[in-house]
Amino acid sequence: MLAALPAAAQEADGIALGSGWSLQPSVTAELQHDSNFYRQDDNEESATGTLITPQLGLEYLTRKNQFRLTQRGEFASYSTGSFDDYARYDIGFDASINEGGQHRFKLSALRDEGSDPFGTERTELVPATQRDVDEFVLTSGEASYTFGAPKALLNVTVFAGGSSKEYQNNRDVTAILDRDRAGGGGELRVRISPRTGLLLDASHYDVKFDTATNESLRDGSEQRARVGLQWQATATTTGRVRVGVLRRNMDADDREDFSAADWEVAISWQPTSYSEVVFESGRGTQEAYFEQSDFIDVEHIGLRWHQEWSSRLYSWVGLLGTRYAFEGFDREDDVIQANALLGYAFTRQFSMEAGVLMQDRDSNEDQFDFDRLVSHLRLQLQL
């Protein structure tokens, strides 16, 4: 996020209710065209859709504390027919509490009622004649406590949280996807100089698949431990680098444990207040959507550029490469994604954006290859 943007490109202030309360309504309307809607290697089918996304935020802000409740809906209708239409809802809560600078608390919670687009996750190779999106409810939450003022020599943070995902339909094939994740960890930040800090962090999470049909074959635990640095080399360059080890221990005796180097890199160069270039790379994990794979090892590297051309005209350009390795199963996908967006803010409240996304997946299993081009025109109104 840019530190200082022209006024027209910043978020609207919302509707002040007094005594620190504000209401922040917005609505987005989008026209979208996808050249390969079901992400198929052969028999590609294009689709045009309209998406309406209303959102309402309620915020309470004081000099030290911030509380925000957000409710969002997304309603989509596609030219392929009602099978692919969906309605998605989520409600989230975030709180940041600063007690005297030495004690800081953060809380977050989310309930998301959504669906996996057909042609993704479980339905990757399912014939279009059988299409029916998989609907789910995802609930998650996290709490953290930090001791130490932001500029103190030491900052110690502890955190805990978890998530639960439960599918609501197609239960004969989606029951194996229900899962819970819970755990926590901590971070130590040591101030080396006014512009440099040493980072040490560690975490542990348990993963459970809540169904008897898979005999808990994918249950396990995940640990990571890292050391790193964060810095502000100049007034225009900031960065964070962490390196360490990532482990995944499987409960089932016939499934192999996993251990590999772990890293996170984020470097931002902001030569002016209206231009920013960000380089990112890292490693993470995702839960696999078929039983033969233990989990998905994810590595990514990307570069993006945000530019404010005037007080109203702005653009985004990004390039991202991601490798998905399905551990315990002989499948590896390389995905290249490029996107560009051009936006114009007519007023502080009303803007228009046009963008394009190009995506190409190359898998060692040829049946999972695909490429697609998605273009969109979006109007946004926010008060």
C-alpha positions in Angstrom: 0.0 0.0 0.0 1.4 3.4 -0.9 2.2 5.7 2.0 0.6 8.8 0.3 -1.8 8.7 -2.6 -3.5 11.6 -4.4 -6.8 12.4 -2.7 -9.0 11.0 -5.5 -7.3 7.6 -5.2 -7.7 7.2 -1.5 -10.6 5.4 0.2 -13.7 7.5 0.9 -14.1 8.6 4.5 -17.5 7.0 5.0 -20.5 8.5 6.8 -19.6 10.0 10.2 -22.1 9.1 12.9 -20.4 11.0 15.7 -18.4 10.0 18.9 -15.9 8.0 16.7 -18.4 5.9 14.8 -18.6 5.9 11.1 -20.6 3.9 8.4 -18.8 2.8 5.2 -21.1 1.5 2.5 -19.8 0.6 -1.0 -21.0 -1.3 -4.0 -19.1 -2.7 -7.0 -20.5 -3.7 -10.4 -18.4 -5.7 -12.7 -18.7 -7.1 -16.3 -16.3 -10.0 -16.8 -15.4 -12.2 -19.8 -13.4 -15.4 -19.4 -12.0 -17.2 -22.4 -11.7 -20.6 -20.6 -14.3 -20.5 -17.9 -14.0 -24.1 -16.7 -10.1 -24.1 -17.0 -9.9 -27.0 -19.4 -7.1 -28.1 -21.7 -9.5 -29.1 -24.4 -13.0 -28.1 -25.3 -12.6 -24.6 -23.9 -15.8 -22.7 -23.2 -15.9 -18.9 -22.8 -18.4 -17.1 -20.6 -19.5 -13.6 -19.8 -20.7 -12.7 -16.3 -21.9 -9.8 -14.1 -20.9 -9.5 -10.5 -22.5 -7.2 -8.0 -20.6 -6.8 -4.7 -22.3 -4.7 -1.9 -20.4 -4.1 1.3 -21.2 -2.3 4.6 -18.6 -1.5 7.2 -19.2 -0.1 10.7 -16.1 1.4 12.4 -15.4 2.8 15.8 -12.1 4.7 16.0 -10.4 6.4 19.0 -6.9 7.7 19.4 -5.7 4.3 20.6 -8.2 1.7 19.5 -10.0 0.6 16.3 -13.0 -1.7 15.9 -14.5 -2.6 12.5 -17.4 -4.9 11.5 -17.8 -5.6 7.8 -20.5 -7.5 5.9 -20.1 -8.3 2.3 -22.1 -10.0 -0.4 -21.2 -11.1 -3.9 -23.8 -12.1 -6.5 -22.7 -13.5 -9.8 -24.7 -14.4 -13.0 -23.0 -16.1 -16.0 -24.0 -16.8 -19.6 -23.3 -20.5 -19.0 -26.6 -20.8 -17.1 -27.8 -21.0 -13.5 -25.5 -23.9 -12.6 -22.6 -21.5 -12.3 -24.5 -18.5 -10.7 -23.8 -18.0 -7.0 -24.4 -15.8 -4.0 -21.6 -15.4 -1.5 -21.7 -13.8 1.9 -19.2 -13.0 4.6 -19.1 -11.1 7.8 -15.8 -10.2 9.5 -14.7 -8.4 12.7 -11.3 -6.8 13.4 -10.1 -5.0 16.5 -6.8 -3.3 17.4 -6.4 -2.2 21.0 -3.4 -0.2 22.3 -3.2 0.0 26.0 -0.6 2.7 26.9 1.7 1.7 24.0 3.3 -1.2 26.0 0.3 -3.7 25.6 -1.3 -4.2 22.2 -4.0 -6.6 21.3 -5.4 -7.7 17.9 -8.5 -9.8 17.3 -10.1 -11.0 14.0 -12.9 -13.3 13.1 -14.6 -14.2 9.8 -17.5 -16.3 8.6 -17.6 -16.9 4.9 -20.4 -18.7 3.0 -19.0 -19.3 -0.4 -18.4 -21.8 -3.2 -15.5 -23.2 -5.3 -15.9 -22.2 -9.0 -16.7 -25.2 -11.2 -13.5 -26.5 -12.8 -11.4 -25.8 -9.7 -10.5 -27.8 -6.6 -12.5 -31.1 -6.6 -14.3 -30.4 -10.0 -11.1 -29.9 -12.1 -11.8 -32.7 -14.6 -15.5 -33.3 -14.0 -17.6 -33.2 -17.2 -19.5 -30.0 -17.7 -22.7 -32.0 -18.0 -22.4 -32.8 -14.3 -21.5 -29.3 -13.1 -22.6 -28.2 -9.7 -20.5 -25.9 -7.6 -19.3 -27.0 -4.1 -20.7 -24.7 -1.4 -18.9 -24.3 1.9 -18.9 -22.4 5.2 -15.5 -21.2 6.4 -15.1 -19.8 9.9 -11.8 -18.5 11.3 -10.4 -16.4 14.0 -7.1 -15.2 15.5 -6.0 -13.3 18.6 -2.6 -11.8 19.3 -0.9 -9.9 22.1 2.3 -7.8 21.8 4.3 -6.5 24.7 6.6 -3.5 24.0 6.1 -0.1 22.4 6.7 0.1 18.6 10.1 1.7 19.1 11.2 -0.3 22.1 14.3 -2.5 22.1 12.2 -5.7 22.3 8.7 -6.6 21.1 7.3 -10.0 22.0 4.1 -11.2 20.2 2.1 -14.4 20.9 -0.8 -15.5 18.8 -3.4 -18.3 18.5 -6.1 -19.0 16.1 -7.8 -21.5 13.8 -10.2 -22.2 11.0 -12.9 -24.7 10.1 -14.2 -25.4 6.6 -17.3 -27.5 6.1 -18.9 -28.2 2.7 -22.7 -28.0 2.5 -23.7 -30.0 -0.6 -22.5 -32.8 -2.8 -21.7 -34.6 0.4 -20.9 -37.9 -1.2 -17.8 -36.3 -2.7 -17.1 -33.2 -0.6 -17.2 -34.9 2.9 -13.5 -35.7 2.6 -12.7 -32.0 2.2 -14.1 -30.9 5.6 -11.2 -29.8 7.8 -10.1 -28.0 10.9 -6.8 -26.1 11.6 -5.8 -24.7 15.0 -2.6 -23.6 16.6 -0.4 -20.6 17.5 3.0 -19.3 17.9 5.2 -16.3 18.7 7.5 -13.7 17.4 10.4 -11.8 18.9 11.5 -8.5 17.3 14.8 -6.9 18.4 15.5 -3.3 17.4 19.1 -3.2 16.2 19.0 0.4 15.0 16.3 3.0 14.3 15.8 1.5 10.8 16.7 -2.2 11.4 15.2 -5.0 13.4 16.0 -8.7 14.0 13.0 -11.2 13.7 12.6 -14.6 15.3 9.3 -16.5 14.9 7.9 -20.0 15.3 4.5 -21.6 15.0 2.7 -24.9 15.3 -0.7 -25.9 13.8 -2.7 -29.1 13.8 -4.7 -30.1 10.8 -7.6 -32.5 11.1 -10.0 -33.8 8.4 -13.3 -34.3 10.2 -14.7 -37.3 8.3 -14.6 -41.1 8.9 -14.4 -41.8 5.2 -10.7 -40.9 4.8 -9.6 -42.6 8.0 -7.6 -39.5 9.0 -4.9 -40.3 6.4 -4.2 -36.6 5.9 -4.2 -35.5 9.5 -1.0 -34.0 10.7 0.8 -31.0 12.1 2.8 -28.2 10.6 5.7 -26.3 12.2 7.9 -23.5 11.0 10.8 -21.6 12.6 12.5 -18.6 11.0 15.0 -15.9 11.6 15.1 -12.7 9.6 15.5 -8.9 9.3 13.3 -6.0 8.6 14.7 -2.7 7.5 14.2 0.7 6.0 17.4 1.2 4.0 16.4 4.6 2.8 13.3 6.8 2.9 12.1 5.0 -0.2 13.1 1.4 0.4 11.8 -1.0 3.0 12.1 -4.8 3.3 11.5 -7.9 5.3 13.3 -11.2 4.8 12.9 -14.4 6.9 14.5 -17.8 6.3 14.1 -21.1 8.2 12.6 -24.5 8.1 9.1 -25.8 7.4 7.9 -29.2 8.6 4.8 -31.2 8.0 4.4 -34.4 10.2 1.8 -36.9 9.1 -0.2 -38.9 11.7 -0.6 -41.9 9.4 2.4 -44.3 9.5 2.3 -44.9 5.7 2.5 -41.2 4.8 5.9 -39.5 4.7 6.8 -36.5 6.8 8.0 -33.4 4.9 10.8 -31.0 5.7 12.1 -28.1 3.5 13.7 -24.7 3.6 11.2 -21.9 4.4 11.4 -18.3 3.3 9.5 -15.0 3.1 10.8 -12.0 1.1 9.0 -8.6 0.7 10.9 -5.6 -0.6 9.2 -2.3 -1.5 10.8 0.5 -3.5 8.8 3.8 -3.4 10.8 6.4 -5.3 7.9 8.9 -5.1 4.7 9.2 -3.0 2.7 8.1 -6.1 4.8 5.1 -7.3 5.7 1.8 -5.7 7.4 -1.4 -6.9 7.1 -4.5 -4.7 9.0 -7.8 -5.0 7.7 -10.8 -3.1 8.6 -14.5 -2.7 7.8 -17.2 -0.2 6.8 -20.7 0.7 3.5 -21.9 2.1 1.1 -24.8 2.2 -2.5 -25.6 1.1 -4.7 -28.5 1.9 -5.1 -31.0 -0.9 -8.5 -31.5 -2.5 -8.1 -35.2 -3.2 -7.1 -38.0 -0.7 -4.1 -39.3 -2.6 -2.1 -36.1 -1.8 -1.1 -35.3 1.8 -1.0 -31.5 1.2 0.2 -28.9 -1.4 3.6 -27.3 -1.1 3.4 -23.8 -2.6 6.3 -21.6 -3.7 5.8 -18.2 -5.3 7.7 -15.3 -6.7 6.2 -12.1 -8.0 6.7 -8.4 -8.9 4.1 -5.7 -9.0 4.0 -2.0 -9.8 1.5 0.6 -8.7 1.6 4.0 -10.3 -0.5 7.2 -9.8 -0.3 9.0 -13.1 -2.3 12.0 -11.9 -4.7 12.9 -9.1 -7.3 10.7 -10.9 -5.6 8.2 -13.1 -3.8 5.1 -11.7 -2.6 1.7 -12.8 -1.4 -1.7 -11.5 0.8 -4.2 -13.3 1.8 -7.6 -11.9 3.6 -10.8 -12.7 3.4 -13.9 -10.5 4.9 -17.4 -10.8 3.7 -20.2 -8.5 4.6 -23.8 -8.2 2.1 -26.2 -6.6 3.7 -29.6 -5.6 1.2 -32.2 -4.5 3.1 -34.1 -1.8 2.6 -37.8 -1.7 1.3 -37.7 -5.3 3.1 -37.4 -8.6 1.7 -34.0 -9.7 3.4 -30.6 -10.0 1.8 -27.5 -11.5 3.6 -24.3 -12.6 1.3 -21.4 -13.0 2.3 -18.1 -14.6 -0.1 -15.2 -14.1 0.1 -11.6 -15.4 -2.4 -8.9 -14.8 -2.8 -5.2 -15.6 -5.4 -2.7 -14.5 -6.1 0.9 -15.4 -8.4 3.0 -13.2 -9.9 6.5 -13.1 -11.3 8.2 -10.1 -14.1 10.5 -11.2 -14.5 11.6 -7.6 -13.3 10.5 -4.2 -16.5 8.2 -4.1 -16.8 7.0 -7.7 -14.2 5.2 -9.8 -14.0 3.0 -12.9 -11.4 0.2 -13.6 -10.6 -1.9 -16.7 -8.3 -4.9 -16.4 -7.0 -8.1 -17.9 -5.6 -11.3 -16.4 -3.6 -13.9 -18.3 -3.1 -17.2 -16.7 -1.2 -20.3 -17.9 -0.9 -23.6 -16.0 1.7 -26.2 -17.1 1.5 -29.5 -15.2 3.5 -32.7 -15.4 0.1 -34.3 -15.8 -1.0 -32.9 -19.2 -4.7 -33.2 -18.5 -4.4 -30.4 -16.0 -2.8 -27.9 -18.4 -4.8 -24.8 -19.3 -4.6 -21.1 -20.3 -7.2 -18.4 -20.0 -7.7 -14.7 -20.5 -10.0 -12.8 -18.3 -11.0 -9.2 -18.9 -13.2 -7.0 -16.8 -14.8 -3.6 -16.5 -15.6 -2.5 -12.9 -17.5 0.5 -11.4 -17.2 1.2 -7.7 -19.2 3.6 -5.5 -18.1 4.1 -1.9 -19.2 6.7 0.6 
